[in-house]
Amino acid sequence: MVQVAEYVVEEFVKIVAVCGDDGTAEIVGDLPALPYCFPKSECLHVGNVEVCWSEWLRLSDFLLRVEGSMVEGFLKAISFHIKGIKCEEVSGDIYYVVRDHILKECSEDNSS
């Protein structure tokens, strides 16, 4: 049976997880203003808005894709999509794993 869970982290970050019959979940969530340094796999353009996403990145035992939304060339929003995580490992704490990974990968020391 498919189950859906919502988590709110740090009072405003919403994460939604859908756990499937196979015991794995897909998760989507918004992130606060974080840097976006990942190579763009694909982009969708509508007017002056561009939504781009990274390739699937291996992070621990699951896959992560980071998405950035730009308006007139300025980053306005960042979100993430996870797949392949075990249902029993899903919690609001996944936000911190993703946030810390993005901050580490996009730090000034690593982006040069």
Beta strands, then each sheet from edge to edge (+ up, - down):
strand 1: 3-9
strand 2: 13-19
strand 3: 24-31
strand 4: 42-46
strand 5: 49-53
strand 6: 57-59
strand 7: 62-71
strand 8: 74-86
sheet 1: 1+ 2- 3+ 8- 7+ 5- 4+
sheet 2: 1+ 2- 3+ 8- 7+ 6-
end
